[in-house]
Amino acid sequence: MKTILFSAVLIFILSCKSDQDKASHNSSVFTDSLKDSVQTKSTVDPIDEIKKEYNRLQTQLKAKKLNTTGFTYNCNDEITGKVTFYSDNQSIRIIEHSYDEQSHFGSTEQYFIKDGNVFFIFKEDTGWNFDGGTPEKPITKDDITESRVYIQNNKPIKCLEKKYSIRSNETDKPSPDKIPSKETRCNIDELMTTYKSLLKNKDKKGEVKCL
């Protein structure tokens, strides 16, 4: 009788230990899985995510899958501009703003939007002046500055800039894609002020006065 009782107790103890080992193993597997999940999320590069969304919108834009509305404006004959809103079935996804200040400076801004927030801004400024030649055949030079701003949670996380010049008498003009960008300090206050102003005028049609 004692032998039977001892055997039953031993079996019960071994069974409990086995259950504890399984629970410990399952807990370890869950913890490792959680760590892997957290590590995977932490290694996602926000710049890469922004580029993917930018490329997706550019594909839709080129395929003319976005609806367009817009207006033009003339501010005392000093600044003239054009604003175009590109939308999908849910909301505005891209705002393009091009303007000229008198005759020697022009700029184009593109705001890319997801879930109501700007995630990328592209800006190209062009100033031109005469650069030699003759009165009959003057040579002009365009000084171009491209700016790219990556934004996460309404804050800039990376800003790039490239500068180059194009002369009217050049036969082998520089390719912007081959010119390296330099990282710069981010200051997007002015751009965001313009963006908010454009949104306020999204329902305008035809030509209006100053923004």
Summary of the structure (lengths in Angstrom):
residues: 211
radius of gyration: 30.1
end to end distance: 98.6
largest distance: 122.4
contacts: 516
relative contact order: 0.11
helix: 35%
strand: 41%
